[in-house]
Amino acid sequence: MRALVFDLFGTCVDWRGGVARAVEVVARERGLDVDPFAVADAWRGHYGSSLATVRDHHRPFVDLDVLHRESLDALADGHGLGGLDDAARRELVAAWHRLDPWPDVVEGLVRLKRRFVIAPLSNGHVALQVAIAKRAGLPWDAILSTDLFRTYKPDPVVYLGACRLLALDPAEVMLVAAHNNDLAAAHASGLRTCFVTRREYGPDQTRDLGPERAWDLVVGDFVDLAQRLGA
Amino acid sequence: MRALVFDLFGTCVDWRGGVARAVEVVARERGLDVDPFAVADAWRGHYGSSLATVRDHHRPFVDLDVLHRESLDALADGHGLGGLDDAARRELVAAWHRLDPWPDVVEGLVRLKRRFVIAPLSNGHVALQVAIAKRAGLPWDAILSTDLFRTYKPDPVVYLGACRLLALDPAEVMLVAAHNNDLAAAHASGLRTCFVTRREYGPDQTRDLGPERAWDLVVGDFVDLAQRLGA
């Protein structure tokens, strides 16, 4: 194994907490009564179907900022954000560029980087990922993302394209993710797989509570992963 | 200005010294009488025309390892390397993945990274650049390269594609290069330009001895650049 590629949202960074905090700030400034976590959950709830419109070729490629804005516009009325002006909506979309990593992520990545090439492999576009990495100090060797291939995960083009860019065979690359469907797609393309247990949806999480198949590795966090790989 | 993108070969790393050292090692092991610097110069001499075969759509995209191998095969006989076996030739092609930075590069980039997004924008493919950056400690925020666009500089697709991936207007991006033709192409696409004085060809260098146009900045090295930009 030569390289580790990582899902970003939920696996490396806490999108739910970061988005909820941004919603809370915007709502307070405008005197709106909203449930910030309900907004974050509803927003992420649109995620899968919004990606699919591009992945299934129903429209030309647009990046995640565009999809996030469309989803926000669709959910705003139902969550007390109907009156938000354009500037506030853009501010909320930009909150997805300022997400904090889970506490183990930087230490784990610093250790893993000594032995392996490490890169994200996210549905977030390059600019979004650069912003997150720079702010959070994620020490990536490269930024890999689905916009390089103008589609979205779990399109196999993404996993195979990442291996091609790294000039590695799929069996030399491991995807690390907190999501079973992402790992299933990577596995189908021949990559190795590591499930990391996260609680990205909070205490009421109902999905991805554990590995649903016999992934190559199952770890508690990135420091655990580094130890398991001798890094 | 938000981002700086950097030419790699000659601007950040000493391809001539690194390649010559690898040639010397291979030649000594095989008892061959060669001039290592002449080989390096001849190899680089094929560079422009080999890139053009792809850039001008005379063939499908192939990466720089493929072009380097073809050029090596073409020059080997004339430079005392005709008897080299395949393994040795592959070793020499791989030498382009192990080039040392000029002495000012790491310090300059570390400082520039505090204020700007920094990325290479090289004809070297992602895997080659990851190898160089990892070995040399180049602290890039992202790896940008022409293989993302399946063409080579100075195709404008490269400069505009880099700006698109960074989600920046060309005027928010500066190309730093030791080559006037690279800067001319970047300028034509609306990027800012910085000429850095290098002696990549050694004491007998005849080209790119200085700026040939009024580039936005002219600097002696990357530490000078950091100081000029207040980083």
Boltz contact constraints between the chains, C-beta under 6 A:
constraints:
  - contact:
      token1: [A, 117]
      token2: [B, 130]
      max_distance: 6.0
  - contact:
      token1: [A, 126]
      token2: [B, 165]
      max_distance: 6.0
  - contact:
      token1: [A, 127]
      token2: [B, 166]
      max_distance: 6.0
  - contact:
      token1: [A, 127]
      token2: [B, 167]
      max_distance: 6.0
  - contact:
      token1: [A, 130]
      token2: [B, 117]
      max_distance: 6.0
  - contact:
      token1: [A, 130]
      token2: [B, 141]
      max_distance: 6.0
  - contact:
      token1: [A, 130]
      token2: [B, 142]
      max_distance: 6.0
  - contact:
      token1: [A, 134]
      token2: [B, 141]
      max_distance: 6.0
  - contact:
      token1: [A, 141]
      token2: [B, 130]
      max_distance: 6.0
  - contact:
      token1: [A, 141]
      token2: [B, 134]
      max_distance: 6.0
  - contact:
      token1: [A, 142]
      token2: [B, 126]
      max_distance: 6.0
  - contact:
      token1: [A, 142]
      token2: [B, 130]
      max_distance: 6.0
  - contact:
      token1: [A, 142]
      token2: [B, 143]
      max_distance: 6.0
  - contact:
      token1: [A, 143]
      token2: [B, 142]
      max_distance: 6.0
  - contact:
      token1: [A, 148]
      token2: [B, 148]
      max_distance: 6.0
  - contact:
      token1: [A, 165]
      token2: [B, 126]
      max_distance: 6.0
  - contact:
      token1: [A, 166]
      token2: [B, 127]
      max_distance: 6.0
  - contact:
      token1: [A, 167]
      token2: [B, 127]
      max_distance: 6.0
